[in-house]
Amino acid sequence: MKTFLILLLATAVVTSANAKEIKLLNVSYDPTRELYTEYNAAFAKYWQAKSGDSVNISQSHGGSGKQAQSVINGLEADVVTLALAYDIDAIAAQAKLLPADWQKRLPNNSTPYTSTIVFLVRKGNPKGIKDWDDVVKKGTSVVVANPKTSGGARWAYLAAYAYALEHNNHDDAKAKEFIKSLYKNVPVLDTGARGSTVTFAQRQIGDVLLAWENEAHLALKEFGDDKFDIVTPSLSILAEPPVSVVDKNAKRHKTTEIANEYLVYLYSDEGQEIAAKNFYRPRNEAIAKKYAANFNEVKLVNIDQEFGGWAKAQKTHFADGGTFDQIFQP
Amino acid sequence: MNTKHLKQLVLAAATGAQLTLPALAADNAATGTNGAAQVEIPAFAADGSGGNSSDAAEINLLKQQLQVLIQKVNALEQQRAPVQQTAAIQDLGQQVRILQRQRELDQDAAAVKAASAPKATLGANGFNFASADTNFVTQIHGVIQLDSRAFFHDDGAKGIDGFLLRRARPILSGTVFHDFDYNFTPDFGGSTVQIPDAYVTYRYAPEFQVQAGKFKSPVGLEHLQSDRDISFNERSLVTDLVPNRDLGLQLKGDLNGGVVSYALALLDGAPDYNGTTTNTYSQNDLAEVARLFFQPWKNSGVNALRGLGFGLAGSYEIDNPNPKAATGLTPGFTTDGQQKFFTYTNGAYAGGQHWRVSPQSYYYYGPLGLLGEYVVNGQRVTNGKTTADVINNAWEITGSWLLTGEDATYSAITPRHNFDPRNGQWGAWQVVARFAGLNVGNDAFTSGLASRKTSADGAQAWAVGVNWFLNKNIRANLSFSHTTFGGYTGSKSTSASYAVPAQDENVLFTRIQLAF
């Protein structure tokens, strides 16, 4: 009887174990669809050559803040590749799915590529938009996503704020007025960066889109460079979209090893090339030099230096009752 | 400047035209510019004098000039209007696009909100309330069975005719945290309130599930069939020899999509079928129960064999009850009419090993259903003086045919057409027939543990019936059961005190069932 029971139990366990295959879920922010579609294919090929196993990588995209909340609410991401560190901090703090010091685990604060915020304007730049002062002018229609839900929109907000501080002797009141003028010009607030691009490029709304640099280039590629121009402002912000393994999910899925490797490979030459080709600024200097033509020179401010880090910036500007809530009236 | 010149100027200014006034040229140096309307005005007399005829002529001239001016102004306005209109249209277009986009975003937000909202459904399968991610589900089901039993040829003395609420069970079941199912089922039917089912199941995978609580002991095929789906009002004689609900742990699962099903359980060790279940234990030793069931063609394309299932179940335990609290024996083997035709004598109790083996099978193909089961049951029984290993056996075979062509199944029947007399629809109709027998081991009588003067040493029954499925939730049964008894040597008196086996049992059953 006992032998029979053991055999039966073993059959059940083996049957259920054999049914598993390697699956990985990357929960990312809005404009990285194209980047990770290309990168996933490259990584799957690399992993199969290395381990002999095939891996099926799924992607999920949306506003960075929304995506983080989904993971907190139970979306079982093996890795997150979000728009800003604060969103991954939120996962660590609220859901305890990864350690608080997650950002120390990979080089460059776990940010394998960077980006910034630029302007996408209609061909010929009919409104003559050259810098942030032009964006806040009365009569200029500005398209940008909601910074409450979109990481890119938060970077754009902070870039404008930094410009206003720089040009007003760091007078915070004046910077607030500046940012208030900007959002007065925003007729539609999408929840994510990709939605904003749709609003501007497909729905033909607005004179200028405050866009991720890669998203602006993608719009040119997608809709034709005879429709839009990219304008690089005199000052913008160094956007660092970080990546991390979601430890507890990966452990439960038994994907910890491959999830780590998936992120480490972003720093490889191939990973960096794919990032650069998709208009993300690579960390690898040689590859950055190779793709320098893709990126305009721009003065970039750093969130830590200008705003005291993400935690402070979030609390001051984007938390309920923060500056954004004070200045923006839908 | 005289008043006439002033009028000309005002008129010119009002129309927006630039006038060339030679007489004033020196004063204001007004000259025509490119693209501007120019009107020649004759030089005015320096002193402003002139006769009436010249005034009239001048007025006429002015009128003509005014007409010319008006025409030119109109022409100019017509030129400017499209430009203004185009700008206005563009602005309007932008506003419309903004409104359209805002509407799209509102719709997206509403869709997201709807997707994340809990969902409540109400239908033939009961009330279902689920979180958006379905990780949390609550279901409310219920079974109500109103029966009648009419005993024939019993002189009205033994079998009691009348209506009874056989089952009245609100069923609360559901899922928490995706993988944990629960079921809580009280029963208000009969004369006592019971809890037939109360358990939690952890589903790691279909192949591997762990259940804890009170549930059906996985032995009898007919017994494991849901109460709402059994062919007759009452289960057959074979169920007398299998355990009812029991408490403990069960490991179970379906391998290869249900081709093989297994169940392994460690339970308190319920006695042979007892309609009244308990929520506690009565002995130290646990029962080991196992069941293996095969449906080799379940997922195949061989239609004729897809509904074939067969298996083997069994249990083993050492009964060691405290006889003052519980005997560990059956309270009595019962007929279809729920009358006891065999009981052990007072003072008898379970005193050692107790085992059951049950080969079992069913076959469903189109409207045809067959279910067969055999149970052999060995139990050591003692009264403190004598001990015997009593080996009982029972068997049954049930056949069914759906006259209205629906597919027969081990579970619920779904009518092709719900009962709707206004539209000539009458639900599903099924005829059923059953043969069953139970034999009590002779050692029970030779050892003095039972008496043929009060009990039969066997029973055989046949039953036929018609089941009417008005829809998925409402069902009506009508059946007749005839049971004969063997070995009884007691009084054949028809007085109220005669034993059940004194004469054959003939019962007409009806049932109205609501199940959802």
Chai-1 contact restraints between the chains, C-beta under 6 A:
chainA,res_idxA,chainB,res_idxB,connection_type,confidence,min_distance_angstrom,max_distance_angstrom,comment,restraint_id
A,L5,B,L264,contact,1.0,0.0,6.0,A-B,restraint_1
A,L8,B,Y262,contact,1.0,0.0,6.0,A-B,restraint_2
A,A12,B,E207,contact,1.0,0.0,6.0,A-B,restraint_3
A,A12,B,F208,contact,1.0,0.0,6.0,A-B,restraint_4
A,A12,B,G253,contact,1.0,0.0,6.0,A-B,restraint_5
A,T15,B,E207,contact,1.0,0.0,6.0,A-B,restraint_6
A,T15,B,L255,contact,1.0,0.0,6.0,A-B,restraint_7
A,S16,B,A205,contact,1.0,0.0,6.0,A-B,restraint_8
A,S16,B,E207,contact,1.0,0.0,6.0,A-B,restraint_9
A,S16,B,F208,contact,1.0,0.0,6.0,A-B,restraint_10
A,P187,B,I98,contact,1.0,0.0,6.0,A-B,restraint_11
A,V188,B,I98,contact,1.0,0.0,6.0,A-B,restraint_12
A,V188,B,R101,contact,1.0,0.0,6.0,A-B,restraint_13
A,V188,B,Q102,contact,1.0,0.0,6.0,A-B,restraint_14
A,T199,B,R101,contact,1.0,0.0,6.0,A-B,restraint_15
A,R203,B,R97,contact,1.0,0.0,6.0,A-B,restraint_16
A,R203,B,R101,contact,1.0,0.0,6.0,A-B,restraint_17
A,Q204,B,R97,contact,1.0,0.0,6.0,A-B,restraint_18
A,I205,B,R97,contact,1.0,0.0,6.0,A-B,restraint_19
A,I205,B,I98,contact,1.0,0.0,6.0,A-B,restraint_20
A,I205,B,R101,contact,1.0,0.0,6.0,A-B,restraint_21
